[in-house]
């Protein structure tokens, strides 16, 4: 998801990983109780 901001040349993004596709091998899939989700807030300066 792109986030609106007032800074020219700055892009802000949020990325969610719900952990459902950690492995394509069915023998390595985690149970829901052992699975973690995470979100990352990225700020990218396009002027660099």
mmCIF entry with sequence, helices, sheets and N, C-alpha, C, O atoms, coordinates in Angstrom:
data_MODEL
# 
_entry.id   MODEL 
# 
_entity.id                         1 
_entity.type                       polymer 
_entity.pdbx_number_of_molecules   1 
# 
_entity_poly.entity_id                      1 
_entity_poly.type                           'polypeptide(L)' 
_entity_poly.nstd_linkage                   no 
_entity_poly.nstd_monomer                   no 
_entity_poly.pdbx_seq_one_letter_code       
;(UNK)(UNK)(UNK)(UNK)(UNK)(UNK)(UNK)(UNK)(UNK)(UNK)(UNK)(UNK)(UNK)(UNK)(UNK)(UNK)
(UNK)(UNK)(UNK)(UNK)(UNK)(UNK)(UNK)(UNK)(UNK)(UNK)(UNK)(UNK)(UNK)(UNK)(UNK)(UNK)
(UNK)(UNK)(UNK)(UNK)(UNK)(UNK)(UNK)(UNK)(UNK)(UNK)(UNK)(UNK)(UNK)(UNK)(UNK)(UNK)
;
_entity_poly.pdbx_seq_one_letter_code_can   XXXXXXXXXXXXXXXXXXXXXXXXXXXXXXXXXXXXXXXXXXXXXXXX 
_entity_poly.pdbx_strand_id                 A 
# 
loop_
_entity_poly_seq.entity_id 
_entity_poly_seq.num 
_entity_poly_seq.mon_id 
_entity_poly_seq.hetero 
1 1  UNK n 
1 2  UNK n 
1 3  UNK n 
1 4  UNK n 
1 5  UNK n 
1 6  UNK n 
1 7  UNK n 
1 8  UNK n 
1 9  UNK n 
1 10 UNK n 
1 11 UNK n 
1 12 UNK n 
1 13 UNK n 
1 14 UNK n 
1 15 UNK n 
1 16 UNK n 
1 17 UNK n 
1 18 UNK n 
1 19 UNK n 
1 20 UNK n 
1 21 UNK n 
1 22 UNK n 
1 23 UNK n 
1 24 UNK n 
1 25 UNK n 
1 26 UNK n 
1 27 UNK n 
1 28 UNK n 
1 29 UNK n 
1 30 UNK n 
1 31 UNK n 
1 32 UNK n 
1 33 UNK n 
1 34 UNK n 
1 35 UNK n 
1 36 UNK n 
1 37 UNK n 
1 38 UNK n 
1 39 UNK n 
1 40 UNK n 
1 41 UNK n 
1 42 UNK n 
1 43 UNK n 
1 44 UNK n 
1 45 UNK n 
1 46 UNK n 
1 47 UNK n 
1 48 UNK n 
# 
_struct_asym.id          A 
_struct_asym.entity_id   1 
# 
loop_
_struct_conf.conf_type_id 
_struct_conf.id 
_struct_conf.pdbx_PDB_helix_id 
_struct_conf.beg_label_comp_id 
_struct_conf.beg_label_asym_id 
_struct_conf.beg_label_seq_id 
_struct_conf.pdbx_beg_PDB_ins_code 
_struct_conf.end_label_comp_id 
_struct_conf.end_label_asym_id 
_struct_conf.end_label_seq_id 
_struct_conf.pdbx_end_PDB_ins_code 
_struct_conf.beg_auth_comp_id 
_struct_conf.beg_auth_asym_id 
_struct_conf.beg_auth_seq_id 
_struct_conf.end_auth_comp_id 
_struct_conf.end_auth_asym_id 
_struct_conf.end_auth_seq_id 
_struct_conf.pdbx_PDB_helix_class 
_struct_conf.details 
_struct_conf.pdbx_PDB_helix_length 
HELX_P HELX_P1 AA1 UNK A 26 ? UNK A 28 ? UNK A 26 UNK A 28 5 ? 3 
HELX_P HELX_P2 AA2 UNK A 32 ? UNK A 34 ? UNK A 32 UNK A 34 5 ? 3 
# 
_struct_conf_type.id          HELX_P 
_struct_conf_type.criteria    ? 
_struct_conf_type.reference   ? 
# 
_struct_sheet.id               AA1 
_struct_sheet.type             ? 
_struct_sheet.number_strands   3 
_struct_sheet.details          ? 
# 
loop_
_struct_sheet_order.sheet_id 
_struct_sheet_order.range_id_1 
_struct_sheet_order.range_id_2 
_struct_sheet_order.offset 
_struct_sheet_order.sense 
AA1 1 2 ? anti-parallel 
AA1 2 3 ? anti-parallel 
# 
loop_
_struct_sheet_range.sheet_id 
_struct_sheet_range.id 
_struct_sheet_range.beg_label_comp_id 
_struct_sheet_range.beg_label_asym_id 
_struct_sheet_range.beg_label_seq_id 
_struct_sheet_range.pdbx_beg_PDB_ins_code 
_struct_sheet_range.end_label_comp_id 
_struct_sheet_range.end_label_asym_id 
_struct_sheet_range.end_label_seq_id 
_struct_sheet_range.pdbx_end_PDB_ins_code 
_struct_sheet_range.beg_auth_comp_id 
_struct_sheet_range.beg_auth_asym_id 
_struct_sheet_range.beg_auth_seq_id 
_struct_sheet_range.end_auth_comp_id 
_struct_sheet_range.end_auth_asym_id 
_struct_sheet_range.end_auth_seq_id 
AA1 1 UNK A 2  ? UNK A 3  ? UNK A 2  UNK A 3  
AA1 2 UNK A 10 ? UNK A 17 ? UNK A 10 UNK A 17 
AA1 3 UNK A 38 ? UNK A 45 ? UNK A 38 UNK A 45 
# 
loop_
_atom_site.group_PDB 
_atom_site.id 
_atom_site.type_symbol 
_atom_site.label_atom_id 
_atom_site.label_alt_id 
_atom_site.label_comp_id 
_atom_site.label_asym_id 
_atom_site.label_entity_id 
_atom_site.label_seq_id 
_atom_site.pdbx_PDB_ins_code 
_atom_site.Cartn_x 
_atom_site.Cartn_y 
_atom_site.Cartn_z 
_atom_site.occupancy 
_atom_site.B_iso_or_equiv 
_atom_site.pdbx_formal_charge 
_atom_site.auth_seq_id 
_atom_site.auth_comp_id 
_atom_site.auth_asym_id 
_atom_site.auth_atom_id 
_atom_site.pdbx_PDB_model_num 
ATOM 1   N N  . UNK A 1 1  ? 0.845  -1.151  0.000  1.00 0.00 ? 1  UNK A N  1 
ATOM 2   C CA . UNK A 1 1  ? 0.000  0.000   0.000  1.00 0.00 ? 1  UNK A CA 1 
ATOM 3   C C  . UNK A 1 1  ? 0.904  1.230   0.000  1.00 0.00 ? 1  UNK A C  1 
ATOM 4   O O  . UNK A 1 1  ? 1.819  1.336   0.816  1.00 0.00 ? 1  UNK A O  1 
ATOM 5   N N  . UNK A 1 2  ? 0.643  2.153   -0.914 1.00 0.00 ? 2  UNK A N  1 
ATOM 6   C CA . UNK A 1 2  ? 1.394  3.409   -0.930 1.00 0.00 ? 2  UNK A CA 1 
ATOM 7   C C  . UNK A 1 2  ? 0.706  4.399   -0.004 1.00 0.00 ? 2  UNK A C  1 
ATOM 8   O O  . UNK A 1 2  ? -0.519 4.520   -0.014 1.00 0.00 ? 2  UNK A O  1 
ATOM 9   N N  . UNK A 1 3  ? 1.493  5.105   0.794  1.00 0.00 ? 3  UNK A N  1 
ATOM 10  C CA . UNK A 1 3  ? 0.973  6.088   1.737  1.00 0.00 ? 3  UNK A CA 1 
ATOM 11  C C  . UNK A 1 3  ? 1.195  7.491   1.200  1.00 0.00 ? 3  UNK A C  1 
ATOM 12  O O  . UNK A 1 3  ? 2.262  7.797   0.668  1.00 0.00 ? 3  UNK A O  1 
ATOM 13  N N  . UNK A 1 4  ? 0.200  8.334   1.339  1.00 0.00 ? 4  UNK A N  1 
ATOM 14  C CA . UNK A 1 4  ? 0.320  9.724   0.888  1.00 0.00 ? 4  UNK A CA 1 
ATOM 15  C C  . UNK A 1 4  ? 1.239  10.497  1.834  1.00 0.00 ? 4  UNK A C  1 
ATOM 16  O O  . UNK A 1 4  ? 1.230  10.275  3.045  1.00 0.00 ? 4  UNK A O  1 
ATOM 17  N N  . UNK A 1 5  ? 2.036  11.411  1.264  1.00 0.00 ? 5  UNK A N  1 
ATOM 18  C CA . UNK A 1 5  ? 2.869  12.300  2.076  1.00 0.00 ? 5  UNK A CA 1 
ATOM 19  C C  . UNK A 1 5  ? 3.031  13.623  1.341  1.00 0.00 ? 5  UNK A C  1 
ATOM 20  O O  . UNK A 1 5  ? 2.669  13.736  0.170  1.00 0.00 ? 5  UNK A O  1 
ATOM 21  N N  . UNK A 1 6  ? 3.573  14.619  2.026  1.00 0.00 ? 6  UNK A N  1 
ATOM 22  C CA . UNK A 1 6  ? 3.734  15.961  1.456  1.00 0.00 ? 6  UNK A CA 1 
ATOM 23  C C  . UNK A 1 6  ? 5.140  16.219  0.929  1.00 0.00 ? 6  UNK A C  1 
ATOM 24  O O  . UNK A 1 6  ? 5.449  17.347  0.546  1.00 0.00 ? 6  UNK A O  1 
ATOM 25  N N  . UNK A 1 7  ? 5.995  15.209  0.900  1.00 0.00 ? 7  UNK A N  1 
ATOM 26  C CA . UNK A 1 7  ? 7.393  15.391  0.511  1.00 0.00 ? 7  UNK A CA 1 
ATOM 27  C C  . UNK A 1 7  ? 7.618  14.970  -0.929 1.00 0.00 ? 7  UNK A C  1 
ATOM 28  O O  . UNK A 1 7  ? 7.348  13.828  -1.299 1.00 0.00 ? 7  UNK A O  1 
ATOM 29  N N  . UNK A 1 8  ? 8.118  15.901  -1.748 1.00 0.00 ? 8  UNK A N  1 
ATOM 30  C CA . UNK A 1 8  ? 8.431  15.595  -3.139 1.00 0.00 ? 8  UNK A CA 1 
ATOM 31  C C  . UNK A 1 8  ? 9.619  14.639  -3.208 1.00 0.00 ? 8  UNK A C  1 
ATOM 32  O O  . UNK A 1 8  ? 10.626 14.852  -2.533 1.00 0.00 ? 8  UNK A O  1 
ATOM 33  N N  . UNK A 1 9  ? 9.507  13.598  -4.013 1.00 0.00 ? 9  UNK A N  1 
ATOM 34  C CA . UNK A 1 9  ? 10.604 12.650  -4.184 1.00 0.00 ? 9  UNK A CA 1 
ATOM 35  C C  . UNK A 1 9  ? 10.712 11.604  -3.097 1.00 0.00 ? 9  UNK A C  1 
ATOM 36  O O  . UNK A 1 9  ? 11.662 10.821  -3.088 1.00 0.00 ? 9  UNK A O  1 
ATOM 37  N N  . UNK A 1 10 ? 9.764  11.573  -2.186 1.00 0.00 ? 10 UNK A N  1 
ATOM 38  C CA . UNK A 1 10 ? 9.745  10.571  -1.121 1.00 0.00 ? 10 UNK A CA 1 
ATOM 39  C C  . UNK A 1 10 ? 8.525  9.678   -1.332 1.00 0.00 ? 10 UNK A C  1 
ATOM 40  O O  . UNK A 1 10 ? 7.401  10.164  -1.458 1.00 0.00 ? 10 UNK A O  1 
ATOM 41  N N  . UNK A 1 11 ? 8.758  8.377   -1.368 1.00 0.00 ? 11 UNK A N  1 
ATOM 42  C CA . UNK A 1 11 ? 7.671  7.405   -1.506 1.00 0.00 ? 11 UNK A CA 1 
ATOM 43  C C  . UNK A 1 11 ? 7.630  6.573   -0.230 1.00 0.00 ? 11 UNK A C  1 
ATOM 44  O O  . UNK A 1 11 ? 8.655  6.064   0.223  1.00 0.00 ? 11 UNK A O  1 
ATOM 45  N N  . UNK A 1 12 ? 6.445  6.441   0.342  1.00 0.00 ? 12 UNK A N  1 
ATOM 46  C CA . UNK A 1 12 ? 6.269  5.611   1.533  1.00 0.00 ? 12 UNK A CA 1 
ATOM 47  C C  . UNK A 1 12 ? 5.389  4.422   1.180  1.00 0.00 ? 12 UNK A C  1 
ATOM 48  O O  . UNK A 1 12 ? 4.342  4.577   0.552  1.00 0.00 ? 12 UNK A O  1 
ATOM 49  N N  . UNK A 1 13 ? 5.823  3.234   1.591  1.00 0.00 ? 13 UNK A N  1 
ATOM 50  C CA . UNK A 1 13 ? 5.098  1.995   1.310  1.00 0.00 ? 13 UNK A CA 1 
ATOM 51  C C  . UNK A 1 13 ? 4.969  1.192   2.593  1.00 0.00 ? 13 UNK A C  1 
ATOM 52  O O  . UNK A 1 13 ? 5.826  1.264   3.474  1.00 0.00 ? 13 UNK A O  1 
ATOM 53  N N  . UNK A 1 14 ? 3.889  0.424   2.688  1.00 0.00 ? 14 UNK A N  1 
ATOM 54  C CA . UNK A 1 14 ? 3.750  -0.554  3.761  1.00 0.00 ? 14 UNK A CA 1 
ATOM 55  C C  . UNK A 1 14 ? 3.536  -1.908  3.102  1.00 0.00 ? 14 UNK A C  1 
ATOM 56  O O  . UNK A 1 14 ? 2.701  -2.049  2.209  1.00 0.00 ? 14 UNK A O  1 
ATOM 57  N N  . UNK A 1 15 ? 4.297  -2.904  3.551  1.00 0.00 ? 15 UNK A N  1 
ATOM 58  C CA . UNK A 1 15 ? 4.239  -4.244  2.978  1.00 0.00 ? 15 UNK A CA 1 
ATOM 59  C C  . UNK A 1 15 ? 3.895  -5.225  4.094  1.00 0.00 ? 15 UNK A C  1 
ATOM 60  O O  . UNK A 1 15 ? 4.507  -5.201  5.162  1.00 0.00 ? 15 UNK A O  1 
ATOM 61  N N  . UNK A 1 16 ? 2.911  -6.089  3.841  1.00 0.00 ? 16 UNK A N  1 
ATOM 62  C CA . UNK A 1 16 ? 2.481  -7.097  4.808  1.00 0.00 ? 16 UNK A CA 1 
ATOM 63  C C  . UNK A 1 16 ? 2.886  -8.476  4.323  1.00 0.00 ? 16 UNK A C  1 
ATOM 64  O O  . UNK A 1 16 ? 2.648  -8.833  3.169  1.00 0.00 ? 16 UNK A O  1 
ATOM 65  N N  . UNK A 1 17 ? 3.496  -9.244  5.204  1.00 0.00 ? 17 UNK A N  1 
ATOM 66  C CA . UNK A 1 17 ? 3.784  -10.657 4.951  1.00 0.00 ? 17 UNK A CA 1 
ATOM 67  C C  . UNK A 1 17 ? 3.006  -11.438 6.000  1.00 0.00 ? 17 UNK A C  1 
ATOM 68  O O  . UNK A 1 17 ? 3.344  -11.408 7.184  1.00 0.00 ? 17 UNK A O  1 
ATOM 69  N N  . UNK A 1 18 ? 1.963  -12.138 5.561  1.00 0.00 ? 18 UNK A N  1 
ATOM 70  C CA . UNK A 1 18 ? 1.159  -12.885 6.523  1.00 0.00 ? 18 UNK A CA 1 
ATOM 71  C C  . UNK A 1 18 ? 1.745  -14.253 6.840  1.00 0.00 ? 18 UNK A C  1 
ATOM 72  O O  . UNK A 1 18 ? 1.165  -14.997 7.632  1.00 0.00 ? 18 UNK A O  1 
ATOM 73  N N  . UNK A 1 19 ? 2.879  -14.605 6.242  1.00 0.00 ? 19 UNK A N  1 
ATOM 74  C CA . UNK A 1 19 ? 3.583  -15.825 6.590  1.00 0.00 ? 19 UNK A CA 1 
ATOM 75  C C  . UNK A 1 19 ? 3.026  -17.100 6.000  1.00 0.00 ? 19 UNK A C  1 
ATOM 76  O O  . UNK A 1 19 ? 3.526  -18.182 6.308  1.00 0.00 ? 19 UNK A O  1 
ATOM 77  N N  . UNK A 1 20 ? 2.005  -17.011 5.161  1.00 0.00 ? 20 UNK A N  1 
ATOM 78  C CA . UNK A 1 20 ? 1.372  -18.220 4.640  1.00 0.00 ? 20 UNK A CA 1 
ATOM 79  C C  . UNK A 1 20 ? 2.208  -18.956 3.606  1.00 0.00 ? 20 UNK A C  1 
ATOM 80  O O  . UNK A 1 20 ? 1.983  -20.146 3.387  1.00 0.00 ? 20 UNK A O  1 
ATOM 81  N N  . UNK A 1 21 ? 3.154  -18.303 2.969  1.00 0.00 ? 21 UNK A N  1 
ATOM 82  C CA . UNK A 1 21 ? 3.909  -18.942 1.898  1.00 0.00 ? 21 UNK A CA 1 
ATOM 83  C C  . UNK A 1 21 ? 5.401  -18.980 2.222  1.00 0.00 ? 21 UNK A C  1 
ATOM 84  O O  . UNK A 1 21 ? 6.227  -18.614 1.386  1.00 0.00 ? 21 UNK A O  1 
ATOM 85  N N  . UNK A 1 22 ? 5.746  -19.416 3.416  1.00 0.00 ? 22 UNK A N  1 
ATOM 86  C CA . UNK A 1 22 ? 7.150  -19.520 3.816  1.00 0.00 ? 22 UNK A CA 1 
ATOM 87  C C  . UNK A 1 22 ? 7.854  -20.658 3.096  1.00 0.00 ? 22 UNK A C  1 
ATOM 88  O O  . UNK A 1 22 ? 9.071  -20.612 2.912  1.00 0.00 ? 22 UNK A O  1 
ATOM 89  N N  . UNK A 1 23 ? 7.111  -21.674 2.686  1.00 0.00 ? 23 UNK A N  1 
ATOM 90  C CA . UNK A 1 23 ? 7.717  -22.816 2.008  1.00 0.00 ? 23 UNK A CA 1 
ATOM 91  C C  . UNK A 1 23 ? 6.738  -23.384 0.998  1.00 0.00 ? 23 UNK A C  1 
ATOM 92  O O  . UNK A 1 23 ? 5.532  -23.431 1.242  1.00 0.00 ? 23 UNK A O  1 
ATOM 93  N N  . UNK A 1 24 ? 7.264  -23.812 -0.130 1.00 0.00 ? 24 UNK A N  1 
ATOM 94  C CA . UNK A 1 24 ? 6.429  -24.490 -1.119 1.00 0.00 ? 24 UNK A CA 1 
ATOM 95  C C  . UNK A 1 24 ? 6.416  -26.000 -0.881 1.00 0.00 ? 24 UNK A C  1 
ATOM 96  O O  . UNK A 1 24 ? 5.697  -26.741 -1.552 1.00 0.00 ? 24 UNK A O  1 
ATOM 97  N N  . UNK A 1 25 ? 7.216  -26.439 0.077  1.00 0.00 ? 25 UNK A N  1 
ATOM 98  C CA . UNK A 1 25 ? 7.271  -27.851 0.443  1.00 0.00 ? 25 UNK A CA 1 
ATOM 99  C C  . UNK A 1 25 ? 6.235  -28.099 1.545  1.00 0.00 ? 25 UNK A C  1 
ATOM 100 O O  . UNK A 1 25 ? 6.361  -27.559 2.644  1.00 0.00 ? 25 UNK A O  1 
ATOM 101 N N  . UNK A 1 26 ? 5.217  -28.908 1.257  1.00 0.00 ? 26 UNK A N  1 
ATOM 102 C CA . UNK A 1 26 ? 4.148  -29.153 2.228  1.00 0.00 ? 26 UNK A CA 1 
ATOM 103 C C  . UNK A 1 26 ? 4.658  -29.747 3.539  1.00 0.00 ? 26 UNK A C  1 
ATOM 104 O O  . UNK A 1 26 ? 4.006  -29.593 4.572  1.00 0.00 ? 26 UNK A O  1 
ATOM 105 N N  . UNK A 1 27 ? 5.795  -30.412 3.520  1.00 0.00 ? 27 UNK A N  1 
ATOM 106 C CA . UNK A 1 27 ? 6.344  -31.004 4.742  1.00 0.00 ? 27 UNK A CA 1 
ATOM 107 C C  . UNK A 1 27 ? 6.949  -29.955 5.671  1.00 0.00 ? 27 UNK A C  1 
ATOM 108 O O  . UNK A 1 27 ? 7.221  -30.252 6.834  1.00 0.00 ? 27 UNK A O  1 
ATOM 109 N N  . UNK A 1 28 ? 7.165  -28.733 5.181  1.00 0.00 ? 28 UNK A N  1 
ATOM 110 C CA . UNK A 1 28 ? 7.787  -27.679 5.986  1.00 0.00 ? 28 UNK A CA 1 
ATOM 111 C C  . UNK A 1 28 ? 6.808  -26.579 6.386  1.00 0.00 ? 28 UNK A C  1 
ATOM 112 O O  . UNK A 1 28 ? 7.210  -25.603 7.020  1.00 0.00 ? 28 UNK A O  1 
ATOM 113 N N  . UNK A 1 29 ? 5.538  -26.717 6.030  1.00 0.00 ? 29 UNK A N  1 
ATOM 114 C CA . UNK A 1 29 ? 4.544  -25.693 6.352  1.00 0.00 ? 29 UNK A CA 1 
ATOM 115 C C  . UNK A 1 29 ? 4.343  -25.622 7.866  1.00 0.00 ? 29 UNK A C  1 
ATOM 116 O O  . UNK A 1 29 ? 4.259  -26.655 8.530  1.00 0.00 ? 29 UNK A O  1 
ATOM 117 N N  . UNK A 1 30 ? 4.268  -24.414 8.409  1.00 0.00 ? 30 UNK A N  1 
ATOM 118 C CA . UNK A 1 30 ? 4.065  -24.213 9.838  1.00 0.00 ? 30 UNK A CA 1 
ATOM 119 C C  . UNK A 1 30 ? 2.583  -24.226 10.178 1.00 0.00 ? 30 UNK A C  1 
ATOM 120 O O  . UNK A 1 30 ? 1.743  -23.846 9.362  1.00 0.00 ? 30 UNK A O  1 
ATOM 121 N N  . UNK A 1 31 ? 2.275  -24.664 11.377 1.00 0.00 ? 31 UNK A N  1 
ATOM 122 C CA . UNK A 1 31 ? 0.910  -24.586 11.873 1.00 0.00 ? 31 UNK A CA 1 
ATOM 123 C C  . UNK A 1 31 ? 0.581  -23.121 12.164 1.00 0.00 ? 31 UNK A C  1 
ATOM 124 O O  . UNK A 1 31 ? 1.487  -22.333 12.433 1.00 0.00 ? 31 UNK A O  1 
ATOM 125 N N  . UNK A 1 32 ? -0.709 -22.741 12.113 1.00 0.00 ? 32 UNK A N  1 
ATOM 126 C CA . UNK A 1 32 ? -1.068 -21.341 12.364 1.00 0.00 ? 32 UNK A CA 1 
ATOM 127 C C  . UNK A 1 32 ? -0.516 -20.790 13.685 1.00 0.00 ? 32 UNK A C  1 
ATOM 128 O O  . UNK A 1 32 ? -0.122 -19.626 13.750 1.00 0.00 ? 32 UNK A O  1 
ATOM 129 N N  . UNK A 1 33 ? -0.484 -21.604 14.718 1.00 0.00 ? 33 UNK A N  1 
ATOM 130 C CA . UNK A 1 33 ? 0.021  -21.126 16.016 1.00 0.00 ? 33 UNK A CA 1 
ATOM 131 C C  . UNK A 1 33 ? 1.521  -20.823 15.976 1.00 0.00 ? 33 UNK A C  1 
ATOM 132 O O  . UNK A 1 33 ? 2.013  -20.036 16.785 1.00 0.00 ? 33 UNK A O  1 
ATOM 133 N N  . UNK A 1 34 ? 2.245  -21.436 15.047 1.00 0.00 ? 34 UNK A N  1 
ATOM 134 C CA . UNK A 1 34 ? 3.690  -21.229 14.929 1.00 0.00 ? 34 UNK A CA 1 
ATOM 135 C C  . UNK A 1 34 ? 4.055  -20.209 13.857 1.00 0.00 ? 34 UNK A C  1 
ATOM 136 O O  . UNK A 1 34 ? 5.232  -19.896 13.674 1.00 0.00 ? 34 UNK A O  1 
ATOM 137 N N  . UNK A 1 35 ? 3.073  -19.697 13.160 1.00 0.00 ? 35 UNK A N  1 
ATOM 138 C CA . UNK A 1 35 ? 3.293  -18.797 12.039 1.00 0.00 ? 35 UNK A CA 1 
ATOM 139 C C  . UNK A 1 35 ? 3.300  -17.344 12.520 1.00 0.00 ? 35 UNK A C  1 
ATOM 140 O O  . UNK A 1 35 ? 2.533  -16.984 13.413 1.00 0.00 ? 35 UNK A O  1 
ATOM 141 N N  . UNK A 1 36 ? 4.150  -16.519 11.941 1.00 0.00 ? 36 UNK A N  1 
ATOM 142 C CA . UNK A 1 36 ? 4.236  -15.101 12.297 1.00 0.00 ? 36 UNK A CA 1 
ATOM 143 C C  . UNK A 1 36 ? 3.873  -14.235 11.100 1.00 0.00 ? 36 UNK A C  1 
ATOM 144 O O  . UNK A 1 36 ? 4.145  -14.592 9.953  1.00 0.00 ? 36 UNK A O  1 
ATOM 145 N N  . UNK A 1 37 ? 3.259  -13.097 11.379 1.00 0.00 ? 37 UNK A N  1 
ATOM 146 C CA . UNK A 1 37 ? 3.011  -12.072 10.367 1.00 0.00 ? 37 UNK A CA 1 
ATOM 147 C C  . UNK A 1 37 ? 3.852  -10.859 10.722 1.00 0.00 ? 37 UNK A C  1 
ATOM 148 O O  . UNK A 1 37 ? 4.186  -10.645 11.888 1.00 0.00 ? 37 UNK A O  1 
ATOM 149 N N  . UNK A 1 38 ? 4.194  -10.066 9.716  1.00 0.00 ? 38 UNK A N  1 
ATOM 150 C CA . UNK A 1 38 ? 4.937  -8.847  9.981  1.00 0.00 ? 38 UNK A CA 1 
ATOM 151 C C  . UNK A 1 38 ? 4.588  -7.814  8.926  1.00 0.00 ? 38 UNK A C  1 
ATOM 152 O O  . UNK A 1 38 ? 4.163  -8.141  7.819  1.00 0.00 ? 38 UNK A O  1 
ATOM 153 N N  . UNK A 1 39 ? 4.779  -6.558  9.302  1.00 0.00 ? 39 UNK A N  1 
ATOM 154 C CA . UNK A 1 39 ? 4.537  -5.450  8.383  1.00 0.00 ? 39 UNK A CA 1 
ATOM 155 C C  . UNK A 1 39 ? 5.772  -4.541  8.418  1.00 0.00 ? 39 UNK A C  1 
ATOM 156 O O  . UNK A 1 39 ? 6.375  -4.325  9.470  1.00 0.00 ? 39 UNK A O  1 
ATOM 157 N N  . UNK A 1 40 ? 6.130  -4.018  7.244  1.00 0.00 ? 40 UNK A N  1 
ATOM 158 C CA . UNK A 1 40 ? 7.296  -3.152  7.123  1.00 0.00 ? 40 UNK A CA 1 
ATOM 159 C C  . UNK A 1 40 ? 6.856  -1.818  6.533  1.00 0.00 ? 40 UNK A C  1 
ATOM 160 O O  . UNK A 1 40 ? 6.110  -1.779  5.554  1.00 0.00 ? 40 UNK A O  1 
ATOM 161 N N  . UNK A 1 41 ? 7.318  -0.731  7.130  1.00 0.00 ? 41 UNK A N  1 
ATOM 162 C CA . UNK A 1 41 ? 7.062  0.618   6.624  1.00 0.00 ? 41 UNK A CA 1 
ATOM 163 C C  . UNK A 1 41 ? 8.354  1.091   5.968  1.00 0.00 ? 41 UNK A C  1 
ATOM 164 O O  . UNK A 1 41 ? 9.361  1.295   6.646  1.00 0.00 ? 41 UNK A O  1 
ATOM 165 N N  . UNK A 1 42 ? 8.324  1.266   4.646  1.00 0.00 ? 42 UNK A N  1 
ATOM 166 C CA . UNK A 1 42 ? 9.503  1.684   3.890  1.00 0.00 ? 42 UNK A CA 1 
ATOM 167 C C  . UNK A 1 42 ? 9.362  3.142   3.479  1.00 0.00 ? 42 UNK A C  1 
ATOM 168 O O  . UNK A 1 42 ? 8.288  3.572   3.059  1.00 0.00 ? 42 UNK A O  1 
ATOM 169 N N  . UNK A 1 43 ? 10.439 3.899   3.598  1.00 0.00 ? 43 UNK A N  1 
ATOM 170 C CA . UNK A 1 43 ? 10.493 5.276   3.113  1.00 0.00 ? 43 UNK A CA 1 
ATOM 171 C C  . UNK A 1 43 ? 11.637 5.334   2.111  1.00 0.00 ? 43 UNK A C  1 
ATOM 172 O O  . UNK A 1 43 ? 12.793 5.108   2.468  1.00 0.00 ? 43 UNK A O  1 
ATOM 173 N N  . UNK A 1 44 ? 11.313 5.641   0.849  1.00 0.00 ? 44 UNK A N  1 
ATOM 174 C CA . UNK A 1 44 ? 12.293 5.629   -0.231 1.00 0.00 ? 44 UNK A CA 1 
ATOM 175 C C  . UNK A 1 44 ? 12.517 7.056   -0.716 1.00 0.00 ? 44 UNK A C  1 
ATOM 176 O O  . UNK A 1 44 ? 11.570 7.752   -1.080 1.00 0.00 ? 44 UNK A O  1 
ATOM 177 N N  . UNK A 1 45 ? 13.781 7.487   -0.717 1.00 0.00 ? 45 UNK A N  1 
ATOM 178 C CA . UNK A 1 45 ? 14.155 8.797   -1.224 1.00 0.00 ? 45 UNK A CA 1 
ATOM 179 C C  . UNK A 1 45 ? 14.555 8.625   -2.687 1.00 0.00 ? 45 UNK A C  1 
ATOM 180 O O  . UNK A 1 45 ? 15.578 8.002   -2.973 1.00 0.00 ? 45 UNK A O  1 
ATOM 181 N N  . UNK A 1 46 ? 13.770 9.162   -3.615 1.00 0.00 ? 46 UNK A N  1 
ATOM 182 C CA . UNK A 1 46 ? 14.027 9.010   -5.043 1.00 0.00 ? 46 UNK A CA 1 
ATOM 183 C C  . UNK A 1 46 ? 15.113 9.952   -5.550 1.00 0.00 ? 46 UNK A C  1 
ATOM 184 O O  . UNK A 1 46 ? 15.519 9.855   -6.708 1.00 0.00 ? 46 UNK A O  1 
ATOM 185 N N  . UNK A 1 47 ? 15.591 10.862  -4.703 1.00 0.00 ? 47 UNK A N  1 
ATOM 186 C CA . UNK A 1 47 ? 16.617 11.827  -5.101 1.00 0.00 ? 47 UNK A CA 1 
ATOM 187 C C  . UNK A 1 47 ? 18.032 11.289  -4.934 1.00 0.00 ? 47 UNK A C  1 
ATOM 188 O O  . UNK A 1 47 ? 18.983 11.937  -5.371 1.00 0.00 ? 47 UNK A O  1 
ATOM 189 N N  . UNK A 1 48 ? 18.194 10.147  -4.327 1.00 0.00 ? 48 UNK A N  1 
ATOM 190 C CA . UNK A 1 48 ? 19.543 9.596   -4.091 1.00 0.00 ? 48 UNK A CA 1 
ATOM 191 C C  . UNK A 1 48 ? 19.903 8.666   -5.225 1.00 0.00 ? 48 UNK A C  1 
ATOM 192 O O  . UNK A 1 48 ? 20.993 8.093   -5.230 1.00 0.00 ? 48 UNK A O  1 
# 
